[in-house]
Amino acid sequence: MNFKKYLAISLIALAITSNLAYGDETYSDESTQITSYSTSYNKYTNNPFGYQIVLPKYLILNEDIVNVKSRFESKNLVVEVLYDDFNNTLDTKYSYNIYGNNGIKRNDEFEVTAEYEHPFGGVSSHITLYERRKLKGDEIDRNYYATIAIPRTSKEIVTVFIKSAAPIYIDYIMPSFKFIDKSGKMKEDKVFEPVKKQFDVLTQEFYEQYFEKNDKIDFGIFEPTFPTYQYRLVQLENLYNYNFPVTLTYNSFVLPFKSAYMEKAKELGKVVEYTLYTTDMIENKEKDITLEIIEGKYDDYLDSLAESFNEYDFPVLFRINNEMNGAWVLYSSYFVGKDTDLYIECWRYIYDKFKEKGVDNLIFVWNPNELSFPNFSYNNYLSYYPGNDYVDVVGLTAYNTGNYYKGETWRKFEEAYDAFYYDYESHFKHPMMITEFSCSTTGGNKSEWFVDMFNTITKYEKIKIAVLWNGQDYDMTKPTKTVSRNYRLDQDDNVINALIEGFKKFK
């Protein structure tokens, strides 16, 4: 098949209609440079990652997270260049190409139109072309995609990710690519910081008390029966002699705003960490509805939710689509075209809808998982950041899962949180919270783990709230109900005593 003929719907109009151009300007520092290549193209050199790529001059470069990717953009076209180093991991170029594309193929919203090998700079590269429907209401929707995985070795890959408003002709967009010797050290990523918001009075007071002026850590809790029933939470607070100011609940677009339940939380003075997943049950199957939300098909739901939050008139920690960089959630870019822009657009759509409706009691919490699965650059947590205007608090999540499952290991609190807290701290000036965490029973001494946690958590100065998870995970491979990870906080006297003593330090 002649793929060039299949793809050769001209993109020349994009260059003509766009006025976002570098022209003959050059840009250079020790790590990356832009130089003029011809009248229509620039050459971008990335020394630390060891490559050169030629791209149209009308594309604007963004290096906010240059350690993850270099992004070139116009109104109609996006080109991202990503580097993956799989040394000291089990991944290779083969697993990257096969597993990396499986998520796209499992989503009916996307269609792979071609997949083949083609040389770039003398290197045989894996090309995948795919597309989705154009979103209604979007005048310009970049719904045509290409990924070009160019291996330096079997363990090192540079990927060129393209999304366009018109079918893609790769040789026009990227007429040249080659590897060069690596040199120098990569510059630092941009540091993000929140924009000050106009919250209502109660929400502003909560934000100041618990995030801006808090010189200690306050603990919240997830109790599965709350707020449906109050007695279990009250029982736990009496048991530990500790008042939990924050409780956690989970919701999706299947569920309406449960006014009675939320009012119970409000009556007890509990600020709810309200988790909302962009999923719905369609034809008895759970489905991600990112595209439908952006199209406006769920505006009635969002309008109703906004009205409910306005009537609620009490602070809410609003967490949308947490752990988005994990392949266990349907809204991850692993399933949604490897396109983190869609996650961001959906987040902003919801945020703007609530702002339009005058909602001013939501504190927006952005919460990746501690590790990315798959651990590929296109799925890096930073690629999902919605922007400074849209995020008030950065959330962290890491559990000590124990060792029930193969590959899992018992981890001290510090071993879990050191690994990524300091990375987050270097990228964000936002206040932080642990949105959910706990310790399993299998693999070590649970009471000692909590003693150590209380002694260690204070070293993470930006963390102001930490929400304990009081529940259980189940092994769904067993014929009978079997607990795989027991995160319960109240089933062992030693654990209970460790919590009682620990909470005393934080009153």
C-alpha positions, 0 to 999 in steps of 0.5 A: 500500500502507498501510505503517502498517497493515502495521507497526502491531503495537503497541510500547506494551507495550515502554514498559509493561514497561520501567523504563529511563526518563528520566521528566521529567528534563532533560539539557543542555549546549552541544551536545545537550539532552534536554527533556520533550516530553510525558508519554511522550516526550522531545525530543533536540536536537543543535545541531552537527548541526542536528536535533531528534527526539522519542523515548520517555522509556524509552530511555536515551541513550548519547553515548560516540561522539556525533560518530558517533551518538547512541544510545537504548536499552532492552531491546527497542528501539534508536534510533541517530541518525547524521549524514553530510556528503558535501561534498567527496566523490562521495557524495550522498543517492542513492548513500547510499540505493542503494549503502548498501542493496545489502549488506543485499539481498545477504545471504540472512539479511535480507529487505527488506520495504518500501522507500519515500519518506515525509515527515518534518518536511516532508522527503521521506525514504528508508525501508527496512524489513527483518528477519531470523530471531530468533536461537535462545537469545536471549530478546529479539532485536531482529531488526526493522529500519528506516532513515530517511534524512532529507536536509538537502541532497543532501550532508547526511543524518541517518539514524535507525536502529531495531532492535526486538524487535517489528515497527516502527511508525515514527510511534510510536517517532519521532513528530516530527523536524525540522531546526534551525539548526546551532550550537556545537561537538560535545563530545568522544567518550569515551576508552576504556581497557583493563581489566587482565587476568589472563594466564598467566605467559608471556603476562603477561611478553610483554605487559609486555615488548612493550606495557607496558614497551617503549620501542622498536618490535619488528617482526613478519612475515608469511611465507606459508610459515610455520609450515608451513615454517620455513626461509624465515623463518630465511632472512629473519632471517639475511638481515636479521640480525633476530629477528622475535618475532611472526609472522602467520597467517590462519584461519577456521572452515573450519580447525581449530587446526593444532597441529603448525604452532603448535608449530613457531612455539612452538619458535622462540619466535615469538608468533603473531598468530592471525587468525580470520574468522567465515566457513565454507564452506557448500555450496561457498560462503564464508559469514559465520556471525556469527548462527550463532555467536551462536546457539551452532551453532559451540560445538563448534568454539569449545570445541575451539579453546579446548582447543587454546589451553589445551594450547598454553600460549604467548602468542597475539595473537588478532585476530578479524575485522580490517578489519570496516569494509571492504565486502570482508569478509562480516562487515562491517555493510555486509552484516550489516544495518548492525548493528554490534551483531551484530559486537560480540555475536559478538566478546563471545560468543567472548571469553566462551566462551574465558574460560569455558574458562579460556583465559588466554594470548590477547591480544585485538587489535581491528583496523579498517581505516584507512578505512571502506568505505563511508564512511558513519556507520553503518560508522564504525570506532568503532561496532564497538568491543566494549568495554574488557573485551574489547580488550587491544590496538588494531591499525592497518592501512595499506598503501602500495598503490602506484598499480597500480589506478585511484584508488590513489596512492603514499603515504609512511608518514607520509601513511598513518598520520598520517591515522588514528593521531592519531584512534585515540590520541584515542579509546583508551588501549590499547597499539597495534600495526600488525597488517600493513603493507608497501609495493608496488613500483608507483608509487615508490621502494620502498627509499626508502619503507622508509628513511623508514618506519624514520625516521618510525615512532618518532613514533607512541609508542603503537605497540609492534609492527609486522608486515611483510607479505611477500607479493603481491596478484594482479589477478584480472581478468587471464587469466594470473597477474599481480601487482598489488601486490608487497609482497615484502621480499626481491626487490630488493637496494636494499630488502634493504639498506634493511631491514638498515640499518633493523632495526639501529636497533631491536635 
